[in-house]
Amino acid sequence: FGLNGTTVTANGYTPVIGWLHNPVMSINGGAKVSASSSSGQQNLFWQGADNHLREAWSVGSTWYGPTDLTAIWKGKGPLTSAPSAIFSPDGQQQTVYWRGAGGHLWQAVYSNGWSAPVDLSTGWTSAQLLQSAPSAALAPDGEQVVFWEGAGGSLMEAWLAGTTWYGPANISGGWGVSAPLTSAPGVAVSSGDVQFVYWQAANGHL
């Protein structure tokens, strides 16, 4: 059956009473792994079966980890989606975003050690909360942008300029009913500071 936002219609069938799904896939069908790299170092982050955030990293040809970050944080901020990780321009800072319980947006930062995770969405409305995994990217000037699927298939964005957060903003608000999201978005930023966002819309359209 097709998924339209969070609604499934079983036309001509009895009501949907349950689900079968692949437990190694996230609820929106995407992978649970996020990779980032800088200065020859590769970092992998993923959602474990216990909804903990885990990390492994390679320097040269040597792999380290995996490390259970959520255990280090004493269970704070368990994941309900794949994470999305980025490096700072100098490669010294890592930032990871994920969806937590209730659709909240969580963030943790590594800079000579991991900070405790922070709920960025305290005070947001239900329409602004995450219906999908977040997707983060870094602009050439160091600004961080985070996109996700909001209520009704809307495309939502929040962005960090310096130390100040802006948004969340409904980017698709002016599009009417055009191309609502049926998946987590994916974002990239060019060297010219142009943002590109992709997603799955109805009927599998890109």
C-alpha positions as CSV (number, residue, x, y, z in Angstrom):
1,F,0.0,0.0,0.0
2,G,1.2,3.5,-0.7
3,L,2.1,5.9,2.0
4,N,0.9,9.5,1.7
5,G,2.5,11.4,4.5
6,T,1.6,9.3,7.5
7,T,-1.6,7.9,6.1
8,V,-2.1,4.5,4.4
9,T,-5.3,3.8,2.5
10,A,-6.1,0.2,1.8
11,N,-8.6,0.7,-1.0
12,G,-10.9,-2.3,-1.4
13,Y,-9.3,-4.1,1.6
14,T,-10.1,-4.6,5.2
15,P,-8.5,-1.9,7.5
16,V,-4.8,-2.1,8.1
17,I,-4.2,-3.7,11.4
18,G,-0.5,-4.0,11.6
19,W,2.9,-3.8,9.8
20,L,5.8,-6.0,8.8
21,H,9.0,-4.2,8.2
22,N,12.8,-4.9,7.9
23,P,14.1,-4.1,11.4
24,V,17.5,-3.0,10.0
25,M,15.8,-0.2,8.1
26,S,14.6,3.1,9.5
27,I,10.8,3.8,9.6
28,N,11.0,6.0,6.5
29,G,12.9,3.3,4.5
30,G,16.3,5.1,4.6
31,A,19.6,3.8,5.8
32,K,20.5,4.1,9.4
33,V,24.1,5.1,8.7
34,S,25.6,8.6,8.3
35,A,29.2,9.1,7.0
36,S,31.4,12.1,7.0
37,S,35.1,12.7,6.4
38,S,37.7,15.4,6.8
39,S,41.5,15.5,6.4
40,G,41.6,11.8,5.6
41,Q,39.6,10.7,8.6
42,Q,36.3,8.9,8.1
43,N,33.5,8.8,10.6
44,L,30.4,6.6,10.7
45,F,27.4,7.2,12.9
46,W,24.4,4.9,13.1
47,Q,21.2,4.1,15.0
48,G,21.7,0.8,16.9
49,A,19.0,-1.8,17.5
50,D,18.7,-0.3,21.0
51,N,18.2,3.2,19.5
52,H,21.6,4.3,20.8
53,L,23.9,6.5,18.7
54,R,27.1,4.7,17.8
55,E,30.3,5.9,16.1
56,A,33.2,4.3,14.5
57,W,36.1,6.1,12.8
58,S,39.2,5.4,10.7
59,V,42.5,7.2,10.6
60,G,44.7,6.0,7.8
61,S,44.0,2.3,7.6
62,T,43.1,1.8,11.2
63,W,39.5,1.6,12.5
64,Y,38.5,2.6,16.0
65,G,35.3,1.9,18.0
66,P,32.5,1.4,17.8
67,T,31.6,3.6,20.7
68,D,28.1,3.8,22.3
69,L,27.6,7.5,22.7
70,T,24.1,7.2,24.1
71,A,25.5,5.0,26.9
72,I,28.2,7.6,27.7
73,W,25.3,10.2,27.9
74,K,23.5,7.9,30.3
75,G,20.6,7.2,27.9
76,K,19.8,10.8,27.1
77,G,18.3,11.5,23.7
78,P,17.7,8.0,22.2
79,L,17.3,8.0,18.4
80,T,14.1,7.4,16.5
81,S,15.8,8.0,13.1
82,A,19.0,7.8,11.3
83,P,21.6,10.4,12.4
84,S,23.1,13.1,10.1
85,A,26.7,14.1,10.7
86,I,28.9,17.0,9.5
87,F,32.4,18.2,10.0
88,S,33.4,21.8,10.6
89,P,35.5,23.5,7.8
90,D,38.8,22.9,9.8
91,G,37.8,19.3,10.5
92,Q,38.2,19.8,14.3
93,Q,34.5,19.7,15.2
94,Q,31.8,17.1,14.5
95,T,28.1,17.8,14.8
96,V,25.5,15.1,14.7
97,Y,21.7,15.6,14.4
98,W,18.9,13.1,14.9
99,R,15.2,12.8,15.6
100,G,14.4,11.8,19.1
101,A,11.2,10.8,20.9
102,G,8.1,12.9,20.0
103,G,9.8,14.1,16.8
104,H,12.2,16.4,18.6
105,L,15.5,17.5,16.9
106,W,18.6,16.6,18.9
107,Q,22.2,17.7,18.5
108,A,25.5,16.6,19.9
109,V,28.9,18.3,19.2
110,Y,32.4,16.9,19.4
111,S,35.3,19.3,20.1
112,N,38.1,17.7,22.1
113,G,35.3,15.5,23.6
114,W,31.6,15.0,23.2
115,S,29.1,17.5,24.6
116,A,25.9,16.2,26.2
117,P,23.1,16.0,23.6
118,V,20.7,19.0,23.4
119,D,17.1,19.1,22.4
120,L,16.9,22.0,19.9
121,S,13.1,21.8,19.5
122,T,11.9,22.7,23.0
123,G,8.9,25.0,22.4
124,W,8.3,24.1,18.8
125,T,4.8,23.5,17.6
126,S,3.6,20.0,16.5
127,A,3.6,21.2,12.9
128,Q,7.3,22.0,13.2
129,L,8.4,18.7,14.7
130,L,10.2,16.0,12.7
131,Q,8.3,13.4,10.7
132,S,11.5,12.0,9.2
133,A,15.2,11.8,9.8
134,P,17.0,15.1,9.6
135,S,19.5,16.0,6.9
136,A,22.3,18.4,7.7
137,A,24.9,20.1,5.6
138,L,27.7,22.7,6.0
139,A,27.9,25.9,4.0
140,P,31.3,27.3,2.9
141,D,31.0,30.1,5.6
142,G,30.5,27.5,8.3
143,E,26.7,27.9,8.6
144,Q,24.9,24.7,9.3
145,V,21.5,23.9,7.7
146,V,19.2,21.1,8.8
147,F,16.1,20.0,6.7
148,W,13.4,17.5,7.6
149,E,9.8,16.4,6.7
150,G,7.3,18.3,8.8
151,A,3.6,17.9,9.3
152,G,1.6,17.2,6.1
153,G,4.7,16.5,4.1
154,S,6.1,20.0,4.4
155,L,9.8,20.8,3.9
156,M,11.2,22.3,7.1
157,E,14.5,24.0,7.7
158,A,16.5,25.4,10.7
159,W,19.9,26.9,10.4
160,L,22.8,27.9,12.7
161,A,24.7,31.1,11.8
162,G,27.5,31.7,14.3
163,T,26.0,30.7,17.6
164,T,22.4,31.7,16.8
165,W,19.7,29.3,15.6
166,Y,17.0,30.5,13.1
167,G,13.7,28.8,12.2
168,P,12.3,26.4,11.9
169,A,10.8,27.7,8.7
170,N,8.3,25.9,6.4
171,I,10.2,26.2,3.1
172,S,7.4,24.6,1.2
173,G,4.7,26.9,2.6
174,G,4.5,28.9,-0.5
175,W,4.3,25.9,-2.9
176,G,0.7,25.0,-2.1
177,V,0.2,21.3,-2.5
178,S,3.2,20.9,-4.9
179,A,5.4,17.9,-4.2
180,P,4.8,17.1,-0.5
181,L,7.5,15.0,1.0
182,T,7.0,11.2,1.5
183,S,10.5,10.6,2.7
184,A,13.4,12.2,4.6
185,P,15.0,14.9,2.5
186,G,18.7,15.0,1.5
187,V,20.7,18.3,1.3
188,A,24.0,19.4,-0.1
189,V,25.6,22.9,-0.3
190,S,27.8,23.9,-3.2
191,S,31.0,25.9,-3.0
192,G,29.0,28.9,-4.2
193,D,26.7,28.6,-1.1
194,V,23.7,27.2,-3.1
195,Q,21.6,24.7,-1.2
196,F,20.2,21.7,-3.1
197,V,17.4,19.6,-1.4
198,Y,16.0,16.4,-2.8
199,W,13.2,14.1,-1.6
200,Q,10.7,11.5,-2.5
201,A,7.2,12.8,-3.3
202,A,4.0,11.0,-4.1
203,N,4.2,8.0,-6.5
204,G,8.0,7.8,-5.9
205,H,8.7,11.0,-7.8
206,L,12.0,12.8,-7.1
